[in-house]
Amino acid sequence: MPRAAMTTSRRDDLFRRYLGLLGWVGDPGLHELVSSHLIKIPFENVSKLLRPADAPRNAIPPIEEFLRGIGDQDLGGTCYALNAHFAALLQFLDYDVELLAADAGGVPRAHAVCRVTFEDQQHLVDVGYGAPFYHPIALDSLPLQIPHGDVSYTLDRHASHREAVEVVMLHRGARIHNYVAKPPPVAPDGFAAAIERTHAPDAHFMRRLKIIRFFASRVLEIDNNRLVTTHHNITTITPIRDIDELEAIVHEALQLPRMPVREAVEALQARGVDIFDGATA
């Protein structure tokens, strides 16, 4: 069999497996794909903390590794892996999708998002922000506010570019984070320098534990030694006392029974971070 045919067949198999992990056979529609991706695949930095020392530090994990993490260990990833691989899946399904870079806090390409043109409208699709963006967001609908308990998100056009979109995250009304996404599209390898920064010893996700699991009506988040639950737009925070309690919560409440959270905590300890130390957490 020619090499190209083998490559195409293998690619098809991978994306069919991806769809299967989302609970679908074929294309169920863009809204269903976005919703199921957010719900089925967690936002987490466990995979980052446990990535082998000899793995490239400036590249998105290959799709085989990404899918194996989902299928075998209940993993997912952070923005680059989640949005880049989802963009590739949408392209495989013949959607008109672009991977855009977003600046955050003056840092270029600090985030990645998808822009999908569907039914003659452009939509923001972001399954990698740990935000409750359950559906494609039509850019013609902006400005928009999405409440989420103690946190809310505002989305609007940004003055920096006629096609730029700004997403602002607020905690009890105070602005705590934002990003501005704009063209031109960026290939996954265009994020190399940004991804390398996220693996620096003092980088945010190398010194804390973050796991966010979306369900249809609630969101559970592990933020170091806290369980943050948002249900019916009400947020409650529960302290987590130790590793045994943390592991039980991740495996049972978040319904991620295979996630190696204990190993992630040990990896943080090896870096001098104790998430159960009140001063650190």
Sequence and secondary structure as in RCSB ss.txt:
>XXXX:A:sequence
MPRAAMTTSRRDDLFRRYLGLLGWVGDPGLHELVSSHLIKIPFENVSKLLRPADAPRNAIPPIEEFLRGIGDQDL
GGTCYALNAHFAALLQFLDYDVELLAADAGGVPRAHAVCRVTFEDQQHLVDVGYGAPFYHPIALDSLPLQIPHGD
VSYTLDRHASHREAVEVVMLHRGARIHNYVAKPPPVAPDGFAAAIERTHAPDAHFMRRLKIIRFFASRVLEIDNN
RLVTTHHNITTITPIRDIDELEAIVHEALQLPRMPVREAVEALQARGVDIFDGATA
>XXXX:A:secstr
  HHHHHHHHHHHHHHHHHHHTT SS   HHHHHHHHHHHS EESHHHHTS TTS SSS   HHHHHHHHHHH  
 B HHHHHHHHHHHHHHTT EEEEEEEEETTEEEEEEEEEEEETTEEEEE SSSSS   S EEGGG SEEEEETT
EEEEEEE TTSTT EEEEEEETTEEEEEEEEEEEE  GGGGHHHHHHHTSTT GGGSS EEEEE SSEEEEEETT
EEEEEETTEEEEEE  SHHHHHHIIIIIS  TT  HHHHHHHHHHTT  TTSTTT 
